[in-house]
Amino acid sequence: MGIRIVSDSSSDLLELDGVDYRTVPLKVMFGSREYVDELGTDVERMMFDLQGETGPSTTSCPNSQEWLDAFEGADRIFAVTISSGLSASYDSALLAKRLYEEANPDARVHVFDSKATGPVLRLIIEYLREGILAGKDYEQIEAETIERQKGIRILYSLKSLNNLARNGRVNHHVARLAGVLNIHVIGHASEFGTVELLHKCKGEKHALRTLVKEMEERGFYGGRVVIDHCLNVSAAMKLRELILKKFPTSDVVIESCGVLCSYYADLGGLIVGYEA
């Protein structure tokens, strides 16, 4: 049998041609509403509804049974999850791996903790897909992808911190102040895969220039870049132009955030994954 790739929906990649690929959804809940991160969900409507919500909001990760259902029928599986520092999705996938391998002794499951979200998962999945299409065996793809993941970095430019504040990840006072002063917060993933703030930039232009400067200082030399945006394609295109101006050989792709990543990035936010 062939190799299957399974990711949770924080990859913002719900379909993938050429390989056996499946996703398991995360969810966002607030008030009486539940938005499932899957094809067909209206992300723009969710963000509109969130703006009028004053109460708490939460997220929910796939449980182990959902991962098991996605594994079913395959004997060589790569699973890719959102950072274990942000969600229990990784732990659910590990439990599913153990249960699946116990029930299917000839099966192999490797779970990648992205230590990030969105674009980083996409890059990992692209590496896996390339290995499969090249006809490499499971063990070779596994080893090469583990090594290549070490070179992936992530940066965030957040125009609003409201949802992070609702979720208890930043201080409510800081979130309100950022909104009033038009502050864009630049952050990255810590070594534990949690959100770590780096800079506070006044306005979009300053934020985009700071992103490119941070990319360069963190080892970017012109490789692959994935920019996920939350309803802000204009800023994503401006960032791509700045990257290509400084690094003309870069391969820069722009994608839209899905439900989960839109919730964390919030309106106008950018999430940038790149090879260092």
N, C-alpha and C positions, 0 to 999 in steps of 0.2 A: 504493500500500500504506500501511498505518497505521504508527504509531510503537510500537516495542517498548521496554520497560524491562527491563533485566537487572541484578540486584544479586548480590553475593556474599552468602553466608548469614549474615554478621555483622549483617545488617539485622534478624535475628529475624523477618523477614516472608517466609514461604515461599509464601504464596498471596495474591493480590490480585484482587479482583473488578473488572470493568468495563473493564479494559485488557489488552493483550497483555503479560504479565509472566512472567519466568523467573528462576530463581536458579541459581547455581553454588556447590557446597558447599566449605566449609573442613573440616578434619579435626583431631581431637585424638588423639594417640597416646601411650600409656604402657604399659610392660611388653610383653605380647603383644597388647594390645587396641588397636583402632582404632574411634573413634566418628566417623561421618560426620554432618555438620550438615545433616540433611534431615528431611523429614516421617517420622514414625514412630520416630525414634531416642529412646530412653528417657534423657532428660537426668538424671532423678533417679538412675537406675542408674549412669550415668557418674560422677556426683558421689560416690555411695556407694563405687564402686570406687576413685576417686581418694584417698579418705580413708585407704585401706589401702595405698596405693602409696608406697614409700620411695625409689624410683629416679627418674631424670629423666623429664620428659614434654616433648613437643614438639607444635607445630601445623604444619599443612600447608595452603598456600593453593591455589586453583584454578590449573591451568596454562593457558597460552594456548590450547591446543586445546579445553579445556572452555569457555572464553569464546567461542571461534569456533563451537563447536557450538550455544551458546545464541544467537549472533547469526544463525545460518543462516536464510535465508529472509526476512529483514527488510531494508529499505533505509533506515530511519531508526531509530536506536538510541540510547538513553541507558543508559550503564553506571554503576553506583554501587558504590564499593568501600570497604572498611575503610581506615583511615588508612595511608598509605604509610610512616608512621613506625613502624607495628606489624607490617606484613606486606608481602610481595611481590605481593599480589593486584593492587594498582594497576599495577605494572609489567607483570604478565601481561596485564591488560586493555588496556594501551597497546599491547603487542606485537600482541595480537589485533586491535585497531583498525587498526593499520597493515596487517597481512596481509589483513584483510577488505576494507578500502578499496582495496587494490591489486588484489584479485581481483574486486571489484565497484565499478568506477569511479563509478557513480552513487549509491553508498551513502554515508551519513554516520553516524559514530559519535562521540559525545561521552562522555568518561570523567570522572566526578566523583570526585575524591579527597575523601572525607568529612572527613578529618583527625580522625576519631573512630571510633566504632563504634555498634552497636545503634540507639538512639533517633535519632541524627543522620541515619543512613541512612534511617530510616523517614520522618522529616520531609522530607528531600530527595525521596524517592519520592512522598510525598503531594503535594508541590508539582508534580512532573511529572505525576502522575495528574490533578490538578485542571486543569492546562493542557490535557491531551489531551481530557478530558471537556468542556471549554469550547470545543473546536474550534479552539484556537489552532494556528498553524503551528509547525513544528519549531524554526525560528530564534528565534521569539518565546519559546517555552517555555524554550529553552536560555538565552537572555539573562536572562529573568526569574528562573530558578532559580539561576543563577550569582550574581545580586544578592541573592536571598533567603537563600542559604546563608551569606552574610556575617553574618547576624543570628542564626545558630544557635550555641548554646553547649552544653557538656556538663560534667557533674560526676559524680563517683563517690563512693559511700560503701562502703568495703570492710571487711567484718567479719573477713575472713581474707586474709592475704597469701601463703599457702602456695603456691598455683599460680604466682603471679608470681615467687616465690623459685625454684621448680623451673625456671621458664623463664628464669632469670637476669636478671629485670627489677628485682628488689629484693634487698637483702641478706638472707641466711638468718637472721642474728641478729635483725634488725629484725622479720622475719616471726614468729619465735618469741616475741619480747618482746610484740608486739602481741596475740598469742593469749592469753598468760598474763595480761596486764593488762586484757583486755576493751577494747582500744583499737580504735576505728573510724577508719580513715584516710579523710580527704576529699581528693580530688584532682580535677584537670581535665586537659584536653588542652593541651599546650604549642602554641606557634605551629607547631611541626614535627609535631604530631599524636602526640606521645609522652606517656606517663603522667607527670604532674608532681604531686607530693604537696604539699598546702596546709596541712592541719590534722590533729592527732591528738586525737580526742575520746574521753572516757571514757564508754562506754555509748551505747545506741541513741538515747535521748531527746536527749542533747547533739548527737549526730551529725545527727539530722533537723533540729533547729533551726539548726545550722550550715549545712546545705544550703540552707535557705530564705534565711538571711542572705546567703550567698554568691550565690545567684541574684539577689537584689535588688541587691546591690552591683555585680553584673556586668551590670546593665541590664534585668533582668526586670521587666515592668510588668503582666503579666496575660494573656499570649498563650497559645500552645499549649505543653503539656508532655507528654512521653512518659517514663514511669517503667518501666524494665525491671528485673525482680527475679530473683534466683537463689534459688528456693524460699523466698521470704520475702514473701509477699503481705501479711502483717500490717504489716510496716514500710512497704511501698509505700502501703498504704491510710492509714496514719498520716501519711505525708509528704503525700499528696494532701489530707488534712484540713487540715494546717498551711498548705499553699499556698492552698487555697480560703478559709481564714479570713482570710488577709492580702490575697489577691487574688481576690475572689469571681467575677470575670468570666473567670477562667482556664478553659481547656479542657484538662483533665488526663486522660490515658489511661494505664492500667496494663496492661503486657504481661509475658509470661514471657521470660526469656533462653533462647536456643537453646544448642546445644552449645558453640560458640566463645565466646560472651559469658558463658556460665555458667563456663567454664574460667577466664576472666580475672577475672570478678567474684567467683568462689568462693562458697561457701555463705553465704547471708545478704546478699550484696552487692546494691547498687542502682546502676543507671546511669541518669542523668537527662539527657535532651535537652530544651532549651527555647529559645523565641524571645526574644531580647533586643532 
